[in-house]
Amino acid sequence: MALDIALQENILELTKTHWVTHAQDQGFTEIIQGKEPGHRMADYVDDRTCALLKVHLDTRYEGDKKGNVRKRSMGDIWVHSQGIFNPINVKSGLQDMNGQPNLVSMRKLLDYIFKRWIDSYYLLIIKFDVSAEPTHKAYLVDILDWTDFITYDAGPGQIMLRERDFYGSYESGYTPPNRTVPEKADILFTLFEQQLEALFANRRERLARQRAMLTTFRSSAFTVNQSEMRFVA
């Protein structure tokens, strides 16, 4: 199902129009004039963008078993389209900063797909240029379509976006392959499995190293020996 094209265009237009005006607000101005504006703007932009969509669209928040808003929902807000609610994760940052930001837990994303709760996972990204008067660019993509531009670290368990590759391809007009949901799930699970096996191998190697050190440690009486250490004044 996912978000229909007209609704996607509406979301982008609402977002762009809002931030053309509100990037001049005092609260936002104070953020971009402080230290680490990229990190500090995240909650501000998230809250105001979600409030904007809630006013103009049919939206919900994901609830927990007690009927309260789920604190760690995979979607900042869920937008109704074609009979289902679709998760949207709002991300913000600076245009000249291209790293690998966390997007979502791989385990949670796979769980929701395997349970047939979702068929999409949207990123609404707003990137600001604050070098002079603030300007911005907005992007709305289903990350399940853009799996060629993600990476995964099985340690923290987070899917991350390879920003430099993603923005370069997006701006050049790249069209992602047309895949079915099962095909997308296979790609995600393969990445999940590969990285988890690599993590297991790393942990086994670390365990063997520490076990060998323990054997050496036990082989003689304990005394402190700092001969291999270096100290500086």
N, C-alpha and C positions, 0 to 999 in steps of 0.2 A: 504494500500500500504506500507507505512513506508519505511525505508531504507533497501535495500536488504542486505543479510548477507555478501556478498563479499565486498560491499561498507563499511559496518560497520567495517569489519576487516581491510580494507584499511585505514579508518580514524584513527583507533587505532594505526596501524603501523606507519603512518605518524607522529602522535602525539608523540609516544614513541621515535621514531628515532630523531625527532627534538629536544626534550628536553634532550635527552642524551648528545647532543652537546651543546645546548644553555643554559643549566643550569650553564655552566661555563662562560657565557658572563659577562662582567663587570657590565652592568646594573642590571642583576639579582643578581649578587654577592653583589652589594651595597644594594639591597633591603633586602636580607636575613641577612645582617650584622647589619641592623638598628632595630629600635624599631617596634614591632608589624608586623613582616614580613608577617604573614598570611593575614592581611588586605591589606598591601601595595602591595603585589604581584598580587592582583586580576586583576587590569586593565592591568598590564604588560603582564601577561600570557594570558588574554583574547585577547588583541590586536594581539599578535604575533601568537597565535593559529588560530585565524580567518584569518589572512593574509596567513598563511600556507595552510589552506583549500582552500582559494580563488585561490591560485596559482595552486593547483593540481586537484581541483574538479570543477564541474559545480555548482556554487553557486550564490546566490543573497542576497541582503538585502531587508527587507520589506520596501515598500514605503508608503508615506502618500498621501493624495488627491492631493497635489501639485506636486507630483512626486519626492519629496525629501526623503532621507532616514529617516524612522520613528525613532524618538529619543528613544522611549520607547517600541521598538518591543519586543515581547516575545521570539524571537530568536535572539541570537547574530549574527548568520549567518544561512541562509537557503540553504540546500543541495538538489540538484535535484536527484530523484530516482523514478523509476517506474511511470513516468508521472506527478509527483507533487514535489513541494519544501517542504522539511521537516525542521522544526525549531530545531536548536541545541543551547542550552544554555551552555556556557563554564564556568566551576567553577574550582577554584583552592584553595588550602589550605595546611596546614601542616598535616602530617600523624598522629601525636600524639594529634591532636585537633579534638575531636568528639563532636560536638554540634548539633544544629538544624538550619542550614543556610536557609535563604529565597531562594526559587526557582522561584516562579512565582505567579502572582495574580490569585487567584482562579476564580474570576469573569471573568477575561480575558481568562483564559484557557477554562472555560465552554462556553463562548461566541464563541470562535473559533471552538470548537467541535460542538456546536448546529447549527452554521452557515454552518457546513460541510466544513470548510476551512482546517482542519487538522485531521489526524487520529493517530498522534503520537506527543510526546514532548520529545526530547532527551536531556539528560544531558551528556556532555563530561567533566568528572571530572579528574583533574590532582592533585594528592596529593604528596607533596614533603617531603623528609626527609633531613633536612639541619643540622643535628647534626654533620656531618663530611663533606666529599665531597658530594655535593647534588645528591640525587637519587630520583626517582619518580615512582609512579604507575599511570596508566591511566585506566579509566572506561568509557564505553559508554553504557547507558541504556535508554530505553524508560520509562519515569516515569509513563506513563499510565499502564505499565505492573507491576510496583512496588508500586502500591497504598497502599499496606499493610505496607509500610515503610515511609509513610508521615504523617504529622500532619497539622492541620490548625487552625489559630487564626483569628477569624472573625473581631477582632479589626482592626489590620493593613491590614487584608485581604489576607495574604500571605500563600501559601503552603510552608511547611518546610520539610526538609529531616531529619529523625531520623538516624543520621550518624552511631552511634555505632551499632544499629541493622542492618542497611543496609550493612555496610562493613563486619560485621561478617557473615551474611547470604551469601553475594556475594562470599566471600573468601572460604566458605565451600561448594560451588557448588550448592546453592539453585536455583531452577528453578521456576519462578513465574507462577501462574495459567494461562492457555490459555483462555483469555476472549475476547469477541467481543467488538467492540467500544461502542455500546449501553450499554453493561454491565459495562464497565469502566466508562462511563458517569454517570450511575446510582450510582456507588460507590462514585464518586466525588460529585455529587449533594446531596446525603444523608449526607455526611460529612459537606458540605456547609450549608445545612438546619439545621442540629443539632447544629452546632456551632453558627449559626446566631440566632436561637431561644434562646440559652443559653446567647448570648450577649444581646438580647432584655430583657430577664428576669433580667439580671444584671443591665441593665440601668434603668428598671422600679423600681427595689429595691433601686438603688441610688437616683432616682427622689423622691421616697416616703420618704427616709431618709432626703433629703435636704428640702422637703416640710414641714416635721415635725419640723425641726430645724428653718425654717422660721417662722412657727406659734409661736414657743417659743420665738423667737427673737422679734416678733411684740408685744408680750404680756406685755412688760415692757419698760420703758424708757431706751435709750441707754447710757451706760457708759462702759468704758474699765475695764475689770476684768481679771487680769492675775494670779489669785490664783491657777489655775490648771496647769499653765505652769511651766517649769523648765529651769533655765538658768545656764550656767557654765562660769567660767572666762577663 
